Amino acid sequence: MRLPRENIDLPEDQGCLRWVLGVPLGLLYAPAAYFCYLALVSQPSPRDHPLRSDMQYLAYFTIILCAIGLLLTLTPVFRRTMGKWWYILPLLLAAVAYVRSVTI
C-alpha cells in the first residue's frame, strides 16, 4: 500500500515564493516599462533626426527585456507558482514597443 505523497507546492507556502520569483521579473519589467514610456513620449520631428534611431533602439531593447522575462517565466518553477497575468505585461509592453518602433 502506497502512502499519499505530500505536495511540495502547498498553497500557504507559495506566498513567499511568489515574492522571491517576482523580484527578478520586476527588475526586468520595470526598466522595460520605462524604456517603452521614453520611446512613446519622444517626438522627433524631422525624418533625419538622430533621436529617431535612439527611440527605435529603446523600443527594441524593451522587446528584448520582455523576451528575457517571458523565457524566465516559462521555467517550470515559475509556471507552477506564478499566475497567468505575468504573461500579459511583457506581451503588452513588447507589442506597444514594436508598434512604436515601426511607426516612429
Stockholm file with secondary structure:
# STOCKHOLM 1.0

chainA/1-104         MRLPRENIDLPEDQGCLRWVLGVPLGLLYAPAAYFCYLALVSQPSPRDHPLRSDMQYLAYFTIILCAIGLLLTLTPVFRRTMGKWWYILPLLLAAVAYVRSVTI
#=GR chainA/1-104 SS CCCCCCCSSCGGGHHHHHHHHHHHHHHHHHHHHHHHHHHHHCCCCSTTCHHHHHHHHHHHHHHHHHHHHHHHHTSHHHHHHSCTHHHHHHHHHHHHHHHHHHHC
#=GC SS_cons         CCCCCCCSSCGGGHHHHHHHHHHHHHHHHHHHHHHHHHHHHCCCCSTTCHHHHHHHHHHHHHHHHHHHHHHHHTSHHHHHHSCTHHHHHHHHHHHHHHHHHHHC
//
